[in-house]
């Protein structure tokens, strides 16, 4: 159906000591549209200065991609139901836990969408819940992961 690409670039810094594990993990992600984003492991995983707290880490990107996919699907479904969405905000939270095998994983993602509507047609709380359920069921990313995703509205 489609293909999506990201180019990752990392180079050992001049003062890095790779074999001793003392080197920066800062890198970049370049997407097919040309946007380059600074990336790094989370400081919760790799301490500074070997990580960059100002860069996007993979866990944040994972949570953002789930929240973004849910939002985009919700917006599509709401437009089909003739509910005019004027603003959509979501403070999504991912929780990393140690798995049964001892390896940390993003065990849950909680979405907290706050939506402002315009126009005359406004969904009832039940209709909005149904839209979120349908958005979750149809989201490409949510259908691609084993992480529990909860929509808390």
N, C-alpha and C positions, 0 to 999 in steps of 0.2 A: 504494500500500500504506500508506504513512505519510508524514507531513510533520514536519520538525523545525526549530525556530526558535531563533534567538538574536538578542537586541537589543544592538547595540553603541552606546555613547554616548561621545562625545568632545566637549570644549568647549575652545576656545583659552583658556589661562590669562591672567590680567590682565597679567602682565609678558612674555608671549610676543610674539615678533617673527616672525610667520608668514612674511612675504615674505623675511625674511633666513634662514629655516630654523632660527631659534632659538626653539623652542617645545616644550613637553612633548607627548610622544606617549602619555602615560598615558590610559587609557580604562577602561571597564567592559564586561563581557559579562553580560547578564541572560538567563537561560534560562527556558523556558516554565513551569518549576516554581516560579519566583520567586527562585532563587538568583542573586545578583550577585557576580561575581568581578572583582577588579582585574586589569587586563591592560595590557601594555606591549610594545613591541618588545624583543627580546633586547638586553642591553647589548653583546653581540658585534656587533650590527648598528647600534644607535644608542647613542651614549655617554650616560652620566649627565651632567647631570641631566635630559636629555630623554627618558630611559627610567627604568624603575623595576625594579631587580634583584629586588625582593621580589614583583613581580606575575608572573602567568602570561604567558609570551610565546607567540605562535602556533606556534612550532616545538615547544615543550614540550607544548602542547595537542595537536598533531598526533601526537607520539610517544605521549602518554598515551591518546589515543583509539584508536590501533592496539593498544596493549597491553591496554587495557580491553576492547575488542571481542574480542580473542583469549581473554582470561581468561573472559569471560562465556560465550563459545561453548564453551570447554573445560569449564567447570563444568556446563553443560547436558549435554554429551556424557558426562562422567564420571558424572553422576547416572543417565543412561540405562543405563550399563554397571554400575551398582550399586557404583561406587567412591566412598566417602565422603571428600570433600575437607574438611579441617578448616581449612586455611590455604593461602593462595596469595599469594606475593610475587613481584614482578617488578621488577627494576631495568633498565628499558628505556632504550636509548641510541640516539639519532638522530644521524646524521652529515650535516652540510651540506657539500656540495662544489660546485665551480663546474661547471656543465654545459657541454656542447659549444658551446652558444650564448653562453657567458660569464656566464650568470645562475645565481646560487647556487640550489640546491635540496636538499631532504632526500633524499639519494641512498640511504640505507640506514637501517633500524631493526633493531636487534638486541634480541630479547627474551631475558631470562634468568630464566624462571620457576623458583621453588623451591616445591615443593608438599609439604604434610604431609597424610597420609591417616589416617583413623580406621577403625574397624570391622574386620571380618575379611577382606574382599576388598581386596587390594592389587594394583595393576597391575604387571606385569613391566616392565622397561625398554622392551621392544619394544611392549607395549600402551600405555605412556605416550607413546612416540614417535608411535604411530599416532593416539592421541587428539590430540596437538599438530598432526599433519598434517591431520587432519580439521577441527580447530578453525580452522586457518589457511585451509583451503579454503572453509569455510563462513562466515568472518567477513565481515560486511557491509563494514567499513572496508577490510580487506585486499583485498577484491574491487573497491574503488573507487579504488585508487591505483596509480601506476606505480613507486613506491618499492620497492626490494627489502626484503622483510621476512624475517629469519632468526630461527628459534626455537632458541636455544642451551640445550639441557638437559643 
